[in-house]
């Protein structure tokens, strides 16, 4: 009997930045990471982007969502 292979990223945590909409490469990556079993954290740049990113983060089951602007120290 062959043993079932678990998803390759099972138990791993992944931070995805740069999701703009459902056509962005970052969103495609997030979906692929989720399919492979990773736990996701997804960020957005500002409040304007939040309205677009939060529904996508929920769609892929992101457990952490937060704003992130790497141009601001801290």
CHARMM-style PDB file with segment names, atoms N, HN, CA, C and O in Angstrom:
ATOM      1  N   UNK     1       0.844  -1.179   0.000  1.00  0.00      PROA
ATOM      2  CA  UNK     1       0.000   0.000   0.000  1.00  0.00      PROA
ATOM      3  C   UNK     1       0.892   1.246   0.000  1.00  0.00      PROA
ATOM      4  O   UNK     1       1.807   1.357   0.816  1.00  0.00      PROA
ATOM      5  N   UNK     2       0.624   2.177  -0.912  1.00  0.00      PROA
ATOM      6  HN  UNK     2      -0.119   2.087  -1.575  1.00  0.00      PROA
ATOM      7  CA  UNK     2       1.429   3.389  -1.019  1.00  0.00      PROA
ATOM      8  C   UNK     2       0.943   4.438  -0.027  1.00  0.00      PROA
ATOM      9  O   UNK     2      -0.260   4.662   0.103  1.00  0.00      PROA
ATOM     10  N   UNK     3       1.866   5.077   0.667  1.00  0.00      PROA
ATOM     11  HN  UNK     3       2.844   4.896   0.562  1.00  0.00      PROA
ATOM     12  CA  UNK     3       1.540   6.104   1.645  1.00  0.00      PROA
ATOM     13  C   UNK     3       1.184   7.408   0.930  1.00  0.00      PROA
ATOM     14  O   UNK     3       1.827   7.779  -0.052  1.00  0.00      PROA
ATOM     15  N   UNK     4       0.159   8.097   1.426  1.00  0.00      PROA
ATOM     16  HN  UNK     4      -0.363   7.796   2.223  1.00  0.00      PROA
ATOM     17  CA  UNK     4      -0.261   9.372   0.832  1.00  0.00      PROA
ATOM     18  C   UNK     4       0.823  10.432   1.059  1.00  0.00      PROA
ATOM     19  O   UNK     4       1.407  10.516   2.140  1.00  0.00      PROA
ATOM     20  N   UNK     5       1.076  11.224   0.043  1.00  0.00      PROA
ATOM     21  HN  UNK     5       0.602  11.156  -0.835  1.00  0.00      PROA
ATOM     22  CA  UNK     5       2.077  12.291   0.144  1.00  0.00      PROA
ATOM     23  C   UNK     5       1.374  13.568   0.580  1.00  0.00      PROA
ATOM     24  O   UNK     5       0.411  14.003  -0.051  1.00  0.00      PROA
ATOM     25  N   UNK     6       1.856  14.156   1.649  1.00  0.00      PROA
ATOM     26  HN  UNK     6       2.639  13.803   2.162  1.00  0.00      PROA
ATOM     27  CA  UNK     6       1.241  15.407   2.123  1.00  0.00      PROA
ATOM     28  C   UNK     6       1.722  16.576   1.263  1.00  0.00      PROA
ATOM     29  O   UNK     6       2.745  16.466   0.587  1.00  0.00      PROA
ATOM     30  N   UNK     7       0.998  17.682   1.285  1.00  0.00      PROA
ATOM     31  HN  UNK     7       0.167  17.771   1.834  1.00  0.00      PROA
ATOM     32  CA  UNK     7       1.449  18.852   0.518  1.00  0.00      PROA
ATOM     33  C   UNK     7       2.861  19.279   0.937  1.00  0.00      PROA
ATOM     34  O   UNK     7       3.191  19.246   2.122  1.00  0.00      PROA
ATOM     35  N   UNK     8       3.679  19.671  -0.013  1.00  0.00      PROA
ATOM     36  HN  UNK     8       3.411  19.698  -0.976  1.00  0.00      PROA
ATOM     37  CA  UNK     8       5.088  19.970   0.234  1.00  0.00      PROA
ATOM     38  C   UNK     8       5.322  21.087   1.247  1.00  0.00      PROA
ATOM     39  O   UNK     8       6.346  21.084   1.930  1.00  0.00      PROA
ATOM     40  N   UNK     9       4.417  22.021   1.359  1.00  0.00      PROA
ATOM     41  HN  UNK     9       3.585  22.023   0.804  1.00  0.00      PROA
ATOM     42  CA  UNK     9       4.624  23.138   2.286  1.00  0.00      PROA
ATOM     43  C   UNK     9       3.833  22.987   3.582  1.00  0.00      PROA
ATOM     44  O   UNK     9       3.698  23.946   4.343  1.00  0.00      PROA
ATOM     45  N   UNK    10       3.319  21.811   3.831  1.00  0.00      PROA
ATOM     46  HN  UNK    10       3.428  21.032   3.213  1.00  0.00      PROA
ATOM     47  CA  UNK    10       2.561  21.572   5.064  1.00  0.00      PROA
ATOM     48  C   UNK    10       3.406  21.949   6.281  1.00  0.00      PROA
ATOM     49  O   UNK    10       4.540  21.491   6.426  1.00  0.00      PROA
ATOM     50  N   UNK    11       2.843  22.791   7.154  1.00  0.00      PROA
ATOM     51  HN  UNK    11       1.923  23.163   7.036  1.00  0.00      PROA
ATOM     52  CA  UNK    11       3.561  23.202   8.357  1.00  0.00      PROA
ATOM     53  C   UNK    11       4.482  24.398   8.165  1.00  0.00      PROA
ATOM     54  O   UNK    11       5.081  24.875   9.129  1.00  0.00      PROA
ATOM     55  N   UNK    12       4.603  24.886   6.941  1.00  0.00      PROA
ATOM     56  HN  UNK    12       4.117  24.498   6.159  1.00  0.00      PROA
ATOM     57  CA  UNK    12       5.470  26.044   6.674  1.00  0.00      PROA
ATOM     58  C   UNK    12       4.640  27.335   6.694  1.00  0.00      PROA
ATOM     59  O   UNK    12       3.441  27.316   6.416  1.00  0.00      PROA
ATOM     60  N   UNK    13       5.282  28.431   7.020  1.00  0.00      PROA
ATOM     61  HN  UNK    13       6.256  28.446   7.246  1.00  0.00      PROA
ATOM     62  CA  UNK    13       4.634  29.740   7.041  1.00  0.00      PROA
ATOM     63  C   UNK    13       5.206  30.588   5.906  1.00  0.00      PROA
ATOM     64  O   UNK    13       6.416  30.601   5.676  1.00  0.00      PROA
ATOM     65  N   UNK    14       4.317  31.298   5.198  1.00  0.00      PROA
ATOM     66  HN  UNK    14       3.335  31.287   5.385  1.00  0.00      PROA
ATOM     67  CA  UNK    14       4.730  32.088   4.039  1.00  0.00      PROA
ATOM     68  C   UNK    14       4.168  33.496   4.164  1.00  0.00      PROA
ATOM     69  O   UNK    14       2.982  33.674   4.440  1.00  0.00      PROA
ATOM     70  N   UNK    15       5.020  34.499   3.959  1.00  0.00      PROA
ATOM     71  HN  UNK    15       5.984  34.355   3.735  1.00  0.00      PROA
ATOM     72  CA  UNK    15       4.595  35.893   3.906  1.00  0.00      PROA
ATOM     73  C   UNK    15       4.494  36.298   2.445  1.00  0.00      PROA
ATOM     74  O   UNK    15       5.455  36.166   1.688  1.00  0.00      PROA
ATOM     75  N   UNK    16       3.318  36.794   2.052  1.00  0.00      PROA
ATOM     76  HN  UNK    16       2.537  36.900   2.667  1.00  0.00      PROA
ATOM     77  CA  UNK    16       3.099  37.231   0.675  1.00  0.00      PROA
ATOM     78  C   UNK    16       2.862  38.733   0.691  1.00  0.00      PROA
ATOM     79  O   UNK    16       1.934  39.215   1.340  1.00  0.00      PROA
ATOM     80  N   UNK    17       3.702  39.468  -0.024  1.00  0.00      PROA
ATOM     81  HN  UNK    17       4.456  39.076  -0.552  1.00  0.00      PROA
ATOM     82  CA  UNK    17       3.542  40.918  -0.176  1.00  0.00      PROA
ATOM     83  C   UNK    17       3.306  41.220  -1.652  1.00  0.00      PROA
ATOM     84  O   UNK    17       3.707  40.451  -2.526  1.00  0.00      PROA
ATOM     85  N   UNK    18       2.655  42.340  -1.917  1.00  0.00      PROA
ATOM     86  HN  UNK    18       2.329  42.965  -1.208  1.00  0.00      PROA
ATOM     87  CA  UNK    18       2.484  42.768  -3.298  1.00  0.00      PROA
ATOM     88  C   UNK    18       1.194  42.331  -3.959  1.00  0.00      PROA
ATOM     89  O   UNK    18       1.045  42.481  -5.172  1.00  0.00      PROA
ATOM     90  N   UNK    19       0.247  41.788  -3.186  1.00  0.00      PROA
ATOM     91  HN  UNK    19       0.368  41.666  -2.201  1.00  0.00      PROA
ATOM     92  CA  UNK    19      -1.044  41.441  -3.779  1.00  0.00      PROA
ATOM     93  C   UNK    19      -1.780  42.744  -4.086  1.00  0.00      PROA
ATOM     94  O   UNK    19      -1.986  43.574  -3.199  1.00  0.00      PROA
ATOM     95  N   UNK    20      -2.167  42.913  -5.333  1.00  0.00      PROA
ATOM     96  HN  UNK    20      -2.000  42.240  -6.053  1.00  0.00      PROA
ATOM     97  CA  UNK    20      -2.894  44.122  -5.745  1.00  0.00      PROA
ATOM     98  C   UNK    20      -4.339  43.786  -6.102  1.00  0.00      PROA
ATOM     99  O   UNK    20      -5.263  44.530  -5.773  1.00  0.00      PROA
ATOM    100  N   UNK    21      -4.518  42.648  -6.782  1.00  0.00      PROA
ATOM    101  HN  UNK    21      -3.767  42.043  -7.049  1.00  0.00      PROA
ATOM    102  CA  UNK    21      -5.853  42.209  -7.199  1.00  0.00      PROA
ATOM    103  C   UNK    21      -5.773  40.723  -7.542  1.00  0.00      PROA
ATOM    104  O   UNK    21      -4.733  40.090  -7.365  1.00  0.00      PROA
ATOM    105  N   UNK    22      -6.878  40.179  -8.032  1.00  0.00      PROA
ATOM    106  HN  UNK    22      -7.723  40.694  -8.177  1.00  0.00      PROA
ATOM    107  CA  UNK    22      -6.897  38.747  -8.310  1.00  0.00      PROA
ATOM    108  C   UNK    22      -6.123  38.357  -9.564  1.00  0.00      PROA
ATOM    109  O   UNK    22      -6.044  37.175  -9.898  1.00  0.00      PROA
ATOM    110  N   UNK    23      -5.553  39.335 -10.261  1.00  0.00      PROA
ATOM    111  HN  UNK    23      -5.617  40.295  -9.990  1.00  0.00      PROA
ATOM    112  CA  UNK    23      -4.736  39.068 -11.442  1.00  0.00      PROA
ATOM    113  C   UNK    23      -3.234  39.214 -11.161  1.00  0.00      PROA
ATOM    114  O   UNK    23      -2.411  38.956 -12.040  1.00  0.00      PROA
ATOM    115  N   UNK    24      -2.878  39.627  -9.940  1.00  0.00      PROA
ATOM    116  HN  UNK    24      -3.547  39.837  -9.226  1.00  0.00      PROA
ATOM    117  CA  UNK    24      -1.465  39.878  -9.632  1.00  0.00      PROA
ATOM    118  C   UNK    24      -0.697  38.567  -9.435  1.00  0.00      PROA
ATOM    119  O   UNK    24      -1.247  37.558  -8.993  1.00  0.00      PROA
ATOM    120  N   UNK    25       0.566  38.619  -9.772  1.00  0.00      PROA
ATOM    121  HN  UNK    25       1.013  39.438 -10.131  1.00  0.00      PROA
ATOM    122  CA  UNK    25       1.436  37.452  -9.606  1.00  0.00      PROA
ATOM    123  C   UNK    25       1.490  37.043  -8.136  1.00  0.00      PROA
ATOM    124  O   UNK    25       1.495  35.851  -7.827  1.00  0.00      PROA
ATOM    125  N   UNK    26       1.532  38.010  -7.234  1.00  0.00      PROA
ATOM    126  HN  UNK    26       1.528  38.978  -7.485  1.00  0.00      PROA
ATOM    127  CA  UNK    26       1.593  37.704  -5.803  1.00  0.00      PROA
ATOM    128  C   UNK    26       0.363  36.919  -5.354  1.00  0.00      PROA
ATOM    129  O   UNK    26       0.475  36.016  -4.526  1.00  0.00      PROA
ATOM    130  N   UNK    27      -0.794  37.251  -5.888  1.00  0.00      PROA
ATOM    131  HN  UNK    27      -0.884  37.985  -6.561  1.00  0.00      PROA
ATOM    132  CA  UNK    27      -2.008  36.506  -5.537  1.00  0.00      PROA
ATOM    133  C   UNK    27      -1.925  35.078  -6.085  1.00  0.00      PROA
ATOM    134  O   UNK    27      -2.305  34.130  -5.397  1.00  0.00      PROA
ATOM    135  N   UNK    28      -1.440  34.922  -7.300  1.00  0.00      PROA
ATOM    136  HN  UNK    28      -1.132  35.692  -7.858  1.00  0.00      PROA
ATOM    137  CA  UNK    28      -1.248  33.590  -7.866  1.00  0.00      PROA
ATOM    138  C   UNK    28      -0.305  32.754  -7.013  1.00  0.00      PROA
ATOM    139  O   UNK    28      -0.529  31.562  -6.801  1.00  0.00      PROA
ATOM    140  N   UNK    29       0.749  33.393  -6.530  1.00  0.00      PROA
ATOM    141  HN  UNK    29       0.931  34.361  -6.702  1.00  0.00      PROA
ATOM    142  CA  UNK    29       1.696  32.694  -5.644  1.00  0.00      PROA
ATOM    143  C   UNK    29       1.003  32.295  -4.344  1.00  0.00      PROA
ATOM    144  O   UNK    29       1.185  31.176  -3.864  1.00  0.00      PROA
ATOM    145  N   UNK    30       0.210  33.201  -3.772  1.00  0.00      PROA
ATOM    146  HN  UNK    30       0.062  34.110  -4.162  1.00  0.00      PROA
ATOM    147  CA  UNK    30      -0.502  32.906  -2.527  1.00  0.00      PROA
ATOM    148  C   UNK    30      -1.411  31.695  -2.710  1.00  0.00      PROA
ATOM    149  O   UNK    30      -1.462  30.823  -1.842  1.00  0.00      PROA
ATOM    150  N   UNK    31      -2.128  31.631  -3.828  1.00  0.00      PROA
ATOM    151  HN  UNK    31      -2.086  32.339  -4.533  1.00  0.00      PROA
ATOM    152  CA  UNK    31      -3.005  30.491  -4.093  1.00  0.00      PROA
ATOM    153  C   UNK    31      -2.194  29.201  -4.210  1.00  0.00      PROA
ATOM    154  O   UNK    31      -2.607  28.159  -3.700  1.00  0.00      PROA
ATOM    155  N   UNK    32      -1.049  29.267  -4.874  1.00  0.00      PROA
ATOM    156  HN  UNK    32      -0.713  30.113  -5.288  1.00  0.00      PROA
ATOM    157  CA  UNK    32      -0.202  28.081  -5.018  1.00  0.00      PROA
ATOM    158  C   UNK    32       0.353  27.637  -3.665  1.00  0.00      PROA
ATOM    159  O   UNK    32       0.371  26.443  -3.366  1.00  0.00      PROA
ATOM    160  N   UNK    33       0.805  28.587  -2.847  1.00  0.00      PROA
ATOM    161  HN  UNK    33       0.791  29.557  -3.090  1.00  0.00      PROA
ATOM    162  CA  UNK    33       1.317  28.256  -1.514  1.00  0.00      PROA
ATOM    163  C   UNK    33       0.217  27.597  -0.671  1.00  0.00      PROA
ATOM    164  O   UNK    33       0.466  26.618   0.033  1.00  0.00      PROA
ATOM    165  N   UNK    34      -0.987  28.139  -0.751  1.00  0.00      PROA
ATOM    166  HN  UNK    34      -1.189  28.934  -1.322  1.00  0.00      PROA
ATOM    167  CA  UNK    34      -2.108  27.591   0.014  1.00  0.00      PROA
ATOM    168  C   UNK    34      -2.421  26.175  -0.447  1.00  0.00      PROA
ATOM    169  O   UNK    34      -2.660  25.293   0.378  1.00  0.00      PROA
ATOM    170  N   UNK    35      -2.423  25.952  -1.749  1.00  0.00      PROA
ATOM    171  HN  UNK    35      -2.229  26.668  -2.419  1.00  0.00      PROA
ATOM    172  CA  UNK    35      -2.673  24.621  -2.298  1.00  0.00      PROA
ATOM    173  C   UNK    35      -1.646  23.617  -1.801  1.00  0.00      PROA
ATOM    174  O   UNK    35      -1.967  22.448  -1.587  1.00  0.00      PROA
ATOM    175  N   UNK    36      -0.415  24.071  -1.619  1.00  0.00      PROA
ATOM    176  HN  UNK    36      -0.155  25.020  -1.793  1.00  0.00      PROA
ATOM    177  CA  UNK    36       0.661  23.186  -1.164  1.00  0.00      PROA
ATOM    178  C   UNK    36       0.738  23.074   0.354  1.00  0.00      PROA
ATOM    179  O   UNK    36       1.664  22.461   0.885  1.00  0.00      PROA
ATOM    180  N   UNK    37      -0.243  23.671   1.064  1.00  0.00      PROA
ATOM    181  HN  UNK    37      -0.995  24.169   0.633  1.00  0.00      PROA
ATOM    182  CA  UNK    37      -0.353  23.447   2.498  1.00  0.00      PROA
ATOM    183  C   UNK    37       0.269  24.483   3.406  1.00  0.00      PROA
ATOM    184  O   UNK    37       0.294  24.284   4.620  1.00  0.00      PROA
ATOM    185  N   UNK    38       0.774  25.585   2.867  1.00  0.00      PROA
ATOM    186  HN  UNK    38       0.754  25.747   1.880  1.00  0.00      PROA
ATOM    187  CA  UNK    38       1.416  26.610   3.696  1.00  0.00      PROA
ATOM    188  C   UNK    38       0.386  27.427   4.467  1.00  0.00      PROA
ATOM    189  O   UNK    38      -0.749  27.595   4.023  1.00  0.00      PROA
ATOM    190  N   UNK    39       0.796  27.929   5.620  1.00  0.00      PROA
ATOM    191  HN  UNK    39       1.718  27.792   5.981  1.00  0.00      PROA
ATOM    192  CA  UNK    39       0.011  28.899   6.375  1.00  0.00      PROA
ATOM    193  C   UNK    39       0.416  30.276   5.859  1.00  0.00      PROA
ATOM    194  O   UNK    39       1.606  30.584   5.792  1.00  0.00      PROA
ATOM    195  N   UNK    40      -0.560  31.109   5.494  1.00  0.00      PROA
ATOM    196  HN  UNK    40      -1.527  30.859   5.548  1.00  0.00      PROA
ATOM    197  CA  UNK    40      -0.266  32.372   4.824  1.00  0.00      PROA
ATOM    198  C   UNK    40      -0.438  33.594   5.708  1.00  0.00      PROA
ATOM    199  O   UNK    40      -1.325  33.660   6.559  1.00  0.00      PROA
ATOM    200  N   UNK    41       0.449  34.564   5.475  1.00  0.00      PROA
ATOM    201  HN  UNK    41       1.170  34.510   4.784  1.00  0.00      PROA
ATOM    202  CA  UNK    41       0.312  35.925   5.994  1.00  0.00      PROA
ATOM    203  C   UNK    41       0.347  36.822   4.755  1.00  0.00      PROA
ATOM    204  O   UNK    41       1.258  36.715   3.935  1.00  0.00      PROA
ATOM    205  N   UNK    42      -0.640  37.701   4.621  1.00  0.00      PROA
ATOM    206  HN  UNK    42      -1.380  37.788   5.287  1.00  0.00      PROA
ATOM    207  CA  UNK    42      -0.724  38.578   3.460  1.00  0.00      PROA
ATOM    208  C   UNK    42      -0.823  40.019   3.935  1.00  0.00      PROA
ATOM    209  O   UNK    42      -1.561  40.330   4.870  1.00  0.00      PROA
ATOM    210  N   UNK    43      -0.064  40.897   3.273  1.00  0.00      PROA
ATOM    211  HN  UNK    43       0.536  40.644   2.513  1.00  0.00      PROA
ATOM    212  CA  UNK    43      -0.040  42.311   3.659  1.00  0.00      PROA
ATOM    213  C   UNK    43      -0.545  43.197   2.531  1.00  0.00      PROA
ATOM    214  O   UNK    43      -0.648  42.778   1.378  1.00  0.00      PROA
ATOM    215  N   UNK    44      -0.858  44.439   2.901  1.00  0.00      PROA
ATOM    216  HN  UNK    44      -0.774  44.780   3.837  1.00  0.00      PROA
ATOM    217  CA  UNK    44      -1.249  45.455   1.922  1.00  0.00      PROA
ATOM    218  C   UNK    44      -0.459  46.714   2.212  1.00  0.00      PROA
ATOM    219  O   UNK    44       0.038  46.902   3.322  1.00  0.00      PROA
ATOM    220  N   UNK    45      -0.342  47.575   1.216  1.00  0.00      PROA
ATOM    221  HN  UNK    45      -0.745  47.423   0.314  1.00  0.00      PROA
ATOM    222  CA  UNK    45       0.481  48.777   1.333  1.00  0.00      PROA
ATOM    223  C   UNK    45      -0.200  49.883   2.125  1.00  0.00      PROA
ATOM    224  O   UNK    45       0.427  50.492   2.992  1.00  0.00      PROA
ATOM    225  N   UNK    46      -1.471  50.155   1.843  1.00  0.00      PROA
ATOM    226  HN  UNK    46      -1.980  49.660   1.139  1.00  0.00      PROA
ATOM    227  CA  UNK    46      -2.161  51.274   2.489  1.00  0.00      PROA
ATOM    228  C   UNK    46      -3.657  50.959   2.588  1.00  0.00      PROA
ATOM    229  O   UNK    46      -4.110  49.908   2.135  1.00  0.00      PROA
ATOM    230  N   UNK    47      -4.413  51.875   3.182  1.00  0.00      PROA
ATOM    231  HN  UNK    47      -4.045  52.729   3.550  1.00  0.00      PROA
ATOM    232  CA  UNK    47      -5.842  51.645   3.377  1.00  0.00      PROA
ATOM    233  C   UNK    47      -6.587  51.504   2.057  1.00  0.00      PROA
ATOM    234  O   UNK    47      -7.561  50.756   1.976  1.00  0.00      PROA
ATOM    235  N   UNK    48      -6.152  52.198   1.043  1.00  0.00      PROA
ATOM    236  HN  UNK    48      -5.361  52.806   1.109  1.00  0.00      PROA
ATOM    237  CA  UNK    48      -6.794  52.075  -0.270  1.00  0.00      PROA
ATOM    238  C   UNK    48      -6.664  50.645  -0.809  1.00  0.00      PROA
ATOM    239  O   UNK    48      -7.614  50.097  -1.368  1.00  0.00      PROA
ATOM    240  N   UNK    49      -5.500  50.059  -0.639  1.00  0.00      PROA
ATOM    241  HN  UNK    49      -4.728  50.505  -0.185  1.00  0.00      PROA
ATOM    242  CA  UNK    49      -5.266  48.691  -1.104  1.00  0.00      PROA
ATOM    243  C   UNK    49      -5.968  47.657  -0.230  1.00  0.00      PROA
ATOM    244  O   UNK    49      -6.334  46.582  -0.704  1.00  0.00      PROA
ATOM    245  N   UNK    50      -6.155  47.984   1.039  1.00  0.00      PROA
ATOM    246  HN  UNK    50      -5.858  48.858   1.424  1.00  0.00      PROA
ATOM    247  CA  UNK    50      -6.756  47.033   1.987  1.00  0.00      PROA
ATOM    248  C   UNK    50      -8.106  46.512   1.486  1.00  0.00      PROA
ATOM    249  O   UNK    50      -8.391  45.320   1.595  1.00  0.00      PROA
ATOM    250  N   UNK    51      -8.922  47.391   0.948  1.00  0.00      PROA
ATOM    251  HN  UNK    51      -8.690  48.360   0.860  1.00  0.00      PROA
ATOM    252  CA  UNK    51     -10.250  47.000   0.476  1.00  0.00      PROA
ATOM    253  C   UNK    51     -10.183  45.934  -0.617  1.00  0.00      PROA
ATOM    254  O   UNK    51     -11.106  45.131  -0.757  1.00  0.00      PROA
ATOM    255  N   UNK    52      -9.115  45.923  -1.377  1.00  0.00      PROA
ATOM    256  HN  UNK    52      -8.365  46.575  -1.263  1.00  0.00      PROA
ATOM    257  CA  UNK    52      -8.959  44.948  -2.456  1.00  0.00      PROA
ATOM    258  C   UNK    52      -8.264  43.667  -1.974  1.00  0.00      PROA
ATOM    259  O   UNK    52      -8.565  42.574  -2.452  1.00  0.00      PROA
ATOM    260  N   UNK    53      -7.344  43.813  -1.037  1.00  0.00      PROA
ATOM    261  HN  UNK    53      -7.100  44.702  -0.649  1.00  0.00      PROA
ATOM    262  CA  UNK    53      -6.505  42.688  -0.617  1.00  0.00      PROA
ATOM    263  C   UNK    53      -7.180  41.809   0.438  1.00  0.00      PROA
ATOM    264  O   UNK    53      -7.061  40.586   0.379  1.00  0.00      PROA
ATOM    265  N   UNK    54      -7.875  42.400   1.388  1.00  0.00      PROA
ATOM    266  HN  UNK    54      -7.971  43.394   1.436  1.00  0.00      PROA
ATOM    267  CA  UNK    54      -8.484  41.605   2.462  1.00  0.00      PROA
ATOM    268  C   UNK    54      -9.424  40.504   1.955  1.00  0.00      PROA
ATOM    269  O   UNK    54      -9.338  39.378   2.445  1.00  0.00      PROA
ATOM    270  N   UNK    55     -10.313  40.779   1.001  1.00  0.00      PROA
ATOM    271  HN  UNK    55     -10.383  41.694   0.603  1.00  0.00      PROA
ATOM    272  CA  UNK    55     -11.167  39.686   0.510  1.00  0.00      PROA
ATOM    273  C   UNK    55     -10.361  38.553  -0.147  1.00  0.00      PROA
ATOM    274  O   UNK    55     -10.728  37.383  -0.036  1.00  0.00      PROA
ATOM    275  N   UNK    56      -9.279  38.902  -0.820  1.00  0.00      PROA
ATOM    276  HN  UNK    56      -8.981  39.853  -0.910  1.00  0.00      PROA
ATOM    277  CA  UNK    56      -8.435  37.884  -1.448  1.00  0.00      PROA
ATOM    278  C   UNK    56      -7.699  37.069  -0.389  1.00  0.00      PROA
ATOM    279  O   UNK    56      -7.529  35.858  -0.531  1.00  0.00      PROA
ATOM    280  N   UNK    57      -7.269  37.740   0.665  1.00  0.00      PROA
ATOM    281  HN  UNK    57      -7.407  38.723   0.780  1.00  0.00      PROA
ATOM    282  CA  UNK    57      -6.596  37.047   1.768  1.00  0.00      PROA
ATOM    283  C   UNK    57      -7.546  36.045   2.427  1.00  0.00      PROA
ATOM    284  O   UNK    57      -7.143  34.929   2.754  1.00  0.00      PROA
ATOM    285  N   UNK    58      -8.802  36.442   2.620  1.00  0.00      PROA
ATOM    286  HN  UNK    58      -9.129  37.348   2.355  1.00  0.00      PROA
ATOM    287  CA  UNK    58      -9.792  35.520   3.187  1.00  0.00      PROA
ATOM    288  C   UNK    58     -10.012  34.334   2.252  1.00  0.00      PROA
ATOM    289  O   UNK    58     -10.146  33.194   2.697  1.00  0.00      PROA
ATOM    290  N   UNK    59     -10.046  34.616   0.956  1.00  0.00      PROA
ATOM    291  HN  UNK    59      -9.936  35.542   0.594  1.00  0.00      PROA
ATOM    292  CA  UNK    59     -10.283  33.560  -0.043  1.00  0.00      PROA
ATOM    293  C   UNK    59      -9.231  32.450   0.023  1.00  0.00      PROA
ATOM    294  O   UNK    59      -9.550  31.276  -0.165  1.00  0.00      PROA
ATOM    295  N   UNK    60      -7.983  32.822   0.288  1.00  0.00      PROA
ATOM    296  HN  UNK    60      -7.723  33.776   0.440  1.00  0.00      PROA
ATOM    297  CA  UNK    60      -6.919  31.816   0.365  1.00  0.00      PROA
ATOM    298  C   UNK    60      -6.640  31.362   1.802  1.00  0.00      PROA
ATOM    299  O   UNK    60      -5.700  30.608   2.053  1.00  0.00      PROA
ATOM    300  N   UNK    61      -7.466  31.832   2.735  1.00  0.00      PROA
ATOM    301  HN  UNK    61      -8.229  32.445   2.530  1.00  0.00      PROA
ATOM    302  CA  UNK    61      -7.345  31.372   4.113  1.00  0.00      PROA
ATOM    303  C   UNK    61      -6.156  31.922   4.876  1.00  0.00      PROA
ATOM    304  O   UNK    61      -5.628  31.248   5.760  1.00  0.00      PROA
ATOM    305  N   UNK    62      -5.722  33.141   4.551  1.00  0.00      PROA
ATOM    306  HN  UNK    62      -6.152  33.688   3.832  1.00  0.00      PROA
ATOM    307  CA  UNK    62      -4.593  33.745   5.266  1.00  0.00      PROA
ATOM    308  C   UNK    62      -4.950  33.912   6.741  1.00  0.00      PROA
ATOM    309  O   UNK    62      -6.011  34.443   7.071  1.00  0.00      PROA
ATOM    310  N   UNK    63      -4.071  33.462   7.616  1.00  0.00      PROA
ATOM    311  HN  UNK    63      -3.209  33.031   7.348  1.00  0.00      PROA
ATOM    312  CA  UNK    63      -4.328  33.555   9.054  1.00  0.00      PROA
ATOM    313  C   UNK    63      -3.835  34.872   9.632  1.00  0.00      PROA
ATOM    314  O   UNK    63      -4.250  35.276  10.719  1.00  0.00      PROA
ATOM    315  N   UNK    64      -2.955  35.536   8.908  1.00  0.00      PROA
ATOM    316  HN  UNK    64      -2.618  35.208   8.025  1.00  0.00      PROA
ATOM    317  CA  UNK    64      -2.456  36.847   9.334  1.00  0.00      PROA
ATOM    318  C   UNK    64      -2.623  37.811   8.174  1.00  0.00      PROA
ATOM    319  O   UNK    64      -2.229  37.515   7.047  1.00  0.00      PROA
ATOM    320  N   UNK    65      -3.216  38.976   8.458  1.00  0.00      PROA
ATOM    321  HN  UNK    65      -3.536  39.217   9.374  1.00  0.00      PROA
ATOM    322  CA  UNK    65      -3.318  40.055   7.468  1.00  0.00      PROA
ATOM    323  C   UNK    65      -2.953  41.350   8.185  1.00  0.00      PROA
ATOM    324  O   UNK    65      -3.341  41.563   9.334  1.00  0.00      PROA
ATOM    325  N   UNK    66      -2.201  42.218   7.495  1.00  0.00      PROA
ATOM    326  HN  UNK    66      -1.886  42.045   6.562  1.00  0.00      PROA
ATOM    327  CA  UNK    66      -1.766  43.448   8.128  1.00  0.00      PROA
ATOM    328  C   UNK    66      -1.209  44.419   7.090  1.00  0.00      PROA
ATOM    329  O   UNK    66      -0.813  44.013   5.997  1.00  0.00      PROA
ATOM    330  N   UNK    67      -1.183  45.712   7.442  1.00  0.00      PROA
ATOM    331  HN  UNK    67      -1.504  46.042   8.329  1.00  0.00      PROA
ATOM    332  CA  UNK    67      -0.534  46.674   6.552  1.00  0.00      PROA
ATOM    333  C   UNK    67       0.979  46.515   6.640  1.00  0.00      PROA
ATOM    334  O   UNK    67       1.513  46.128   7.679  1.00  0.00      PROA
ATOM    335  N   UNK    68       1.666  46.817   5.538  1.00  0.00      PROA
ATOM    336  HN  UNK    68       1.232  47.131   4.694  1.00  0.00      PROA
ATOM    337  CA  UNK    68       3.123  46.756   5.511  1.00  0.00      PROA
ATOM    338  C   UNK    68       3.639  47.743   4.478  1.00  0.00      PROA
ATOM    339  O   UNK    68       3.352  47.622   3.287  1.00  0.00      PROA
ATOM    340  N   UNK    69       4.397  48.714   4.944  1.00  0.00      PROA
ATOM    341  HN  UNK    69       4.630  48.812   5.912  1.00  0.00      PROA
ATOM    342  CA  UNK    69       5.044  49.677   4.053  1.00  0.00      PROA
ATOM    343  C   UNK    69       6.530  49.631   4.373  1.00  0.00      PROA
ATOM    344  O   UNK    69       6.960  50.186   5.384  1.00  0.00      PROA
ATOM    345  N   UNK    70       7.317  48.983   3.532  1.00  0.00      PROA
ATOM    346  HN  UNK    70       6.968  48.532   2.710  1.00  0.00      PROA
ATOM    347  CA  UNK    70       8.736  48.792   3.810  1.00  0.00      PROA
ATOM    348  C   UNK    70       9.549  50.081   3.688  1.00  0.00      PROA
ATOM    349  O   UNK    70      10.731  50.102   4.034  1.00  0.00      PROA
ATOM    350  N   UNK    71       8.928  51.152   3.202  1.00  0.00      PROA
ATOM    351  HN  UNK    71       7.969  51.135   2.921  1.00  0.00      PROA
ATOM    352  CA  UNK    71       9.643  52.429   3.114  1.00  0.00      PROA
ATOM    353  C   UNK    71       9.621  53.179   4.443  1.00  0.00      PROA
ATOM    354  O   UNK    71      10.302  54.192   4.598  1.00  0.00      PROA
ATOM    355  N   UNK    72       8.835  52.680   5.404  1.00  0.00      PROA
ATOM    356  HN  UNK    72       8.281  51.857   5.278  1.00  0.00      PROA
ATOM    357  CA  UNK    72       8.730  53.302   6.720  1.00  0.00      PROA
ATOM    358  C   UNK    72       9.468  52.435   7.738  1.00  0.00      PROA
ATOM    359  O   UNK    72       9.089  51.285   7.956  1.00  0.00      PROA
ATOM    360  N   UNK    73      10.529  52.979   8.370  1.00  0.00      PROA
ATOM    361  HN  UNK    73      10.837  53.914   8.193  1.00  0.00      PROA
ATOM    362  CA  UNK    73      11.265  52.197   9.374  1.00  0.00      PROA
ATOM    363  C   UNK    73      10.350  51.750  10.521  1.00  0.00      PROA
ATOM    364  O   UNK    73       9.448  52.478  10.936  1.00  0.00      PROA
ATOM    365  N   UNK    74      10.606  50.540  11.019  1.00  0.00      PROA
ATOM    366  HN  UNK    74      11.339  49.950  10.682  1.00  0.00      PROA
ATOM    367  CA  UNK    74       9.856  50.034  12.161  1.00  0.00      PROA
ATOM    368  C   UNK    74       8.588  49.376  11.751  1.00  0.00      PROA
ATOM    369  OT1 UNK    74       7.839  48.895  12.602  1.00  0.00      PROA
TER     370      UNK     74
END
